Amino acid sequence: MKRYGQSGMVSFFIGILIAVIVAVGVTLPVVQQTIDNASVTGTAGTILTYVPVLLVLVLLVAIASAIRT
């Protein structure tokens, strides 16, 4: 049985896993800590609290578009 396309898919999913681990394990805590240490209040503080959520949404959209193609 010939499996020509499997090595490409395996490396693709390994790349996705690495991107998710780096984004969730490194980027989100650093961004969250920076926002907490900024002591921003008011409208700017409210907007800054949504930045980690937007980062996760961008990551999900990037993964979904990569899988779809």
N, CA, C and O of each residue as an XYZ file, in Angstrom:
276
protein
N       0.841     -1.161      0.000
C       0.000      0.000      0.000
C       0.900      1.243      0.000
O       1.807      1.367      0.823
N       0.636      2.144     -0.923
C       1.433      3.359     -1.039
C       0.754      4.496     -0.286
O      -0.450      4.722     -0.413
N       1.560      5.206      0.502
C       1.031      6.295      1.325
C       1.854      7.552      1.066
O       2.680      7.946      1.890
N       1.625      8.165     -0.067
C       2.431      9.315     -0.449
C       2.096     10.576      0.344
O       3.002     11.346      0.663
N       0.863     10.805      0.662
C       0.457     12.052      1.284
C       0.519     12.075      2.795
O       0.277     13.120      3.400
N       0.834     10.957      3.423
C       0.763     10.910      4.877
C       1.891     11.665      5.556
O       1.671     12.258      6.613
N       3.081     11.667      4.995
C       4.176     12.372      5.659
C       3.930     13.877      5.662
O       4.297     14.559      6.619
N       3.316     14.403      4.605
C       2.987     15.824      4.572
C       1.940     16.188      5.604
O       2.035     17.239      6.238
N       0.948     15.339      5.782
C      -0.101     15.605      6.764
C       0.438     15.513      8.190
O       0.057     16.301      9.055
N       1.326     14.549      8.429
C       1.892     14.398      9.767
C       2.717     15.632     10.125
O       2.584     16.163     11.227
N       3.555     16.088      9.219
C       4.363     17.271      9.503
C       3.478     18.514      9.633
O       3.795     19.422     10.401
N       2.394     18.556      8.900
C       1.451     19.668      9.005
C       0.830     19.723     10.400
O       0.781     20.789     11.014
N       0.356     18.588     10.902
C      -0.264     18.569     12.220
C       0.755     18.776     13.333
O       0.416     19.355     14.366
N       1.985     18.325     13.155
C       3.034     18.608     14.134
C       3.287     20.114     14.182
O       3.466     20.675     15.263
N       3.305     20.765     13.034
C       3.472     22.214     12.989
C       2.338     22.942     13.679
O       2.566     23.922     14.388
N       1.105     22.466     13.473
C      -0.045     23.076     14.143
C       0.066     22.905     15.651
O      -0.202     23.844     16.400
N       0.457     21.716     16.107
C       0.591     21.492     17.546
C       1.653     22.392     18.162
O       1.462     22.925     19.255
N       2.773     22.563     17.462
C       3.830     23.443     17.961
C       3.329     24.882     18.030
O       3.601     25.584     19.003
N       2.604     25.326     17.013
C       2.069     26.687     17.017
C       1.086     26.893     18.166
O       1.102     27.943     18.809
N       0.244     25.923     18.427
C      -0.730     26.032     19.516
C      -0.022     26.057     20.865
O      -0.380     26.848     21.738
N       0.979     25.198     21.043
C       1.707     25.156     22.312
C       2.429     26.473     22.561
O       2.408     26.992     23.677
N       3.068     27.014     21.529
C       3.777     28.278     21.694
C       2.797     29.416     21.961
O       3.039     30.255     22.828
N       1.704     29.445     21.225
C       0.737     30.538     21.388
C       0.070     30.487     22.754
O      -0.053     31.511     23.425
N      -0.358     29.310     23.166
C      -1.094     29.202     24.421
C      -0.151     29.181     25.617
O      -0.460     29.763     26.657
N       0.982     28.527     25.485
C       1.892     28.370     26.616
C       2.809     29.542     26.854
O       3.234     29.766     27.987
N       3.127     30.296     25.823
C       4.096     31.384     25.970
C       3.452     32.744     25.732
O       3.546     33.635     26.576
N       2.813     32.902     24.609
C       2.315     34.219     24.221
C       1.198     34.711     25.133
O       1.240     35.851     25.596
N       0.217     33.884     25.395
C      -0.921     34.334     26.205
C      -0.532     34.734     27.624
O      -0.972     35.788     28.084
N       0.270     33.949     28.343
C       0.648     34.406     29.690
C       1.461     35.703     29.689
O       1.293     36.547     30.570
N       2.342     35.856     28.694
C       3.139     37.081     28.625
C       2.250     38.276     28.340
O       2.398     39.321     28.974
N       1.334     38.141     27.401
C       0.419     39.240     27.083
C      -0.467     39.557     28.277
O      -0.685     40.726     28.595
N      -0.977     38.531     28.940
C      -1.852     38.744     30.097
C      -1.107     39.438     31.224
O      -1.653     40.347     31.851
N       0.125     39.031     31.496
C       0.901     39.661     32.560
C       1.235     41.113     32.217
O       1.206     41.984     33.086
N       1.547     41.365     30.962
C       1.844     42.729     30.539
C       0.625     43.630     30.684
O       0.744     44.777     31.114
N      -0.529     43.120     30.331
C      -1.760     43.902     30.474
C      -2.073     44.154     31.949
O      -2.492     45.250     32.319
N      -1.869     43.139     32.786
C      -2.129     43.309     34.212
C      -1.172     44.324     34.842
O      -1.572     45.090     35.719
N       0.074     44.332     34.405
C       1.067     45.250     34.967
C       0.951     46.669     34.419
O       1.572     47.585     34.957
N       0.175     46.866     33.367
C       0.078     48.182     32.744
C      -0.752     49.164     33.568
O      -0.588     50.375     33.416
N      -1.616     48.687     34.412
C      -2.477     49.532     35.253
C      -3.281     50.530     34.426
O      -3.369     51.712     34.760
N      -3.855     50.034     33.355
C      -4.680     50.879     32.496
C      -6.132     50.728     32.937
O      -6.609     49.619     33.177
N      -6.820     51.849     33.038
C      -8.220     51.802     33.454
C      -9.088     52.458     32.387
O      -8.594     53.027     31.413
N     -10.366     52.362     32.598
C     -11.305     53.005     31.688
C     -11.508     52.199     30.415
O     -11.422     50.971     30.408
N     -11.775     52.915     29.357
C     -12.059     52.287     28.067
C     -10.851     51.534     27.538
O     -10.986     50.434     27.002
N      -9.688     52.113     27.684
C      -8.471     51.444     27.206
C      -8.230     50.142     27.960
O      -7.814     49.152     27.359
N      -8.481     50.129     29.255
C      -8.340     48.909     30.044
C      -9.325     47.843     29.624
O      -8.990     46.660     29.571
N     -10.546     48.265     29.325
C     -11.558     47.311     28.872
C     -11.169     46.699     27.532
O     -11.317     45.494     27.325
N     -10.680     47.520     26.642
C     -10.257     47.010     25.336
C      -9.059     46.078     25.482
O      -8.980     45.054     24.802
N      -8.132     46.426     26.359
C      -6.944     45.582     26.546
C      -7.282     44.227     27.142
O      -6.550     43.263     26.919
N      -8.367     44.128     27.890
C      -8.727     42.826     28.452
C      -9.177     41.846     27.369
O      -9.173     40.635     27.589
N      -9.563     42.359     26.209
C      -9.998     41.486     25.118
C      -8.859     41.041     24.208
O      -9.084     40.214     23.324
N      -7.670     41.546     24.388
C      -6.546     41.193     23.516
C      -6.219     39.701     23.572
O      -6.032     39.110     22.509
N      -6.135     39.043     24.746
C      -5.866     37.597     24.744
C      -6.946     36.783     24.029
O      -6.641     35.798     23.356
N      -8.195     37.192     24.176
C      -9.281     36.487     23.484
C      -9.122     36.625     21.970
O      -9.319     35.663     21.227
N      -8.767     37.819     21.525
C      -8.565     38.036     20.095
C      -7.380     37.237     19.567
O      -7.417     36.759     18.433
N      -6.325     37.085     20.374
C      -5.191     36.260     19.955
C      -5.598     34.805     19.758
O      -5.174     34.157     18.801
N      -6.416     34.303     20.661
C      -6.896     32.920     20.525
C      -7.783     32.786     19.293
O      -7.687     31.792     18.573
N      -8.638     33.759     19.042
C      -9.494     33.712     17.857
C      -8.676     33.739     16.566
O      -8.987     33.021     15.615
N      -7.643     34.558     16.536
C      -6.773     34.606     15.354
C      -6.082     33.266     15.153
O      -5.954     32.801     14.021
N      -5.638     32.643     16.232
C      -5.008     31.325     16.127
C      -5.988     30.286     15.602
O      -5.629     29.472     14.752
N      -7.214     30.305     16.097
C      -8.216     29.346     15.631
C      -8.560     29.551     14.157
O      -8.711     28.581     13.414
N      -8.684     30.796     13.737
C      -8.980     31.082     12.335
C      -7.825     30.650     11.443
O      -8.047     30.117     10.356
N      -6.595     30.875     11.894
C      -5.433     30.466     11.105
C      -5.365     28.949     10.968
O      -5.048     28.441      9.893
N      -5.658     28.225     12.037
C      -5.660     26.765     11.970
C      -6.780     26.270     11.072
O      -6.578     25.361     10.266
N      -7.960     26.860     11.206
C      -9.094     26.422     10.375
C      -8.823     26.700      8.893
O      -9.158     25.874      8.044
N      -8.234     27.829      8.577
C      -7.949     28.114      7.170
C      -6.841     27.238      6.628
O      -6.853     26.892      5.447
N      -5.871     26.868      7.474
C      -4.809     25.984      7.022
C      -5.328     24.571      6.788
O      -4.894     23.899      5.852
N      -6.249     24.118      7.625
C      -6.813     22.783      7.446
C      -7.726     22.746      6.232
O      -7.770     21.747      5.515
N      -8.447     23.820      6.001
C      -9.413     23.856      4.897
C      -8.753     23.810      3.527
O      -9.334     23.274      2.584
N      -7.556     24.360      3.399
C      -6.909     24.385      2.087
C      -6.240     23.098      1.741
O      -5.655     22.976      0.665
